[in-house]
Amino acid sequence: MPRATVVVSLDDATEVAAIDAWFDHWQQKLVHRSENHGCGCCVDIWEIEGPQEAIDQLPRATYAGDEWSNGG
């Protein structure tokens, strides 16, 4: 199943609203959603795994690649 790392800048209200709406829509179809690895005061970070359609619909500003999303 495809993986992605999601990084949300909490000082960007548009980004926060976009990822909240994305999670509202896709949460039930995700195979994995990690605990928040961000500090929670300025950034939220999650590792997710789910259908390619969900990954493709991530708000572009929130998508970040790393070892998790690259299968490492």
N, C-alpha and C positions, 0 to 999 in steps of 0.2 A: 504494500500500500504506500502511496506517496507520502512524503514527510515535508514539513516546512517549519521554520522558526519564524515566529511573529514577534516583532518589536514595535511597541507603541509609545510614542512620545506623549506624555500626559499633559504637556502644556499646549498641545494641538487638539483643540476641541473637535475639529472635523475628523481627525484621525481616530480619536477615542470613540466618537459616534459611529464611524464606519466599522470599526472592529467589533463594537458591541452589537451592531445590526448583523454583522457576519456571523458572530457566535450564536445569536438568537436564531438565525436561519439554519446553521450547519451543526450545532452542538450535538444533536441526536445522531448524526451520521458519522461523527468522528470516532475513530478506534482508540485514539489516545489524545489527551490534553494534559500536559504537565502542570505541576504547580507553577505559580508565577515565579520566575527566576529573576525578575527585575526588582529594583528597590521599592517600587510602589509609590515613591514620591515624585519621581520624574520620568520613570520608564517602567513599562510592563513587558515581560518577555515570556512567551510560551513556546513549547515544542508541541507540534500537533501532527497527527497522522490520520488520514482519511481519504475519501475518494478524490480522484484527480479533478473532478468538477469543482469540489470545494476549494482545493488548492488554487485552481485557476481563477476562482472568484474572490480570492483574498484582495483586500485593498492594496494596491501596488506599494504604497508608502510604508506598509507594515511588514512586507515580506523581506526576510533576510536569510541568506544561506549560511550554513556552517557544517560541522561534522555531522550533526544530527540529520540535517536535510540531505546531506551527501552520502548517507549510509555509513559513516565512520564511527 
